[in-house]
């Protein structure tokens, strides 16, 4: 703001006129600024809308491509898995044939391999014999235990039988004596 040290009527009128001009310019500038701001905002909104629609279209295209890619991946896997299995099986067969050929390529290697087979067979036979012996010993032990239990039970039963027979024969021997006593008592009561 301009300040004057001396003020005159002329200077004041001229200053007022000059002051009015900038106020009009300011109001006009404000209106143009507001209009420009509105148009800038509208342009920004249009630009954002365009970018959003382009982005949505790109996303839809990418999703479509990815879906097709997923199905393609599954189809490829379905084809590659059996091929891989077949190749692995072939490699194993070739490897075992090559091992067999290299193992039996000379007579010394063949004899060494036969000795290994013989040792392995002898080991298996010895292990089986040991297990059979253990099983036989276990069965024999169980049979002896059961035999002892049965013999003990039989001897107890024989003792009971002998005791019952002895008691029975004693009773048989005493029956006439008891019968006489009973008759004597009956007679004495009558």
Residue pairs with C-beta under 8 A, 6 or more apart in sequence:
2 15
4 11
4 15
102 109
103 109
103 110
103 113
104 110
104 113
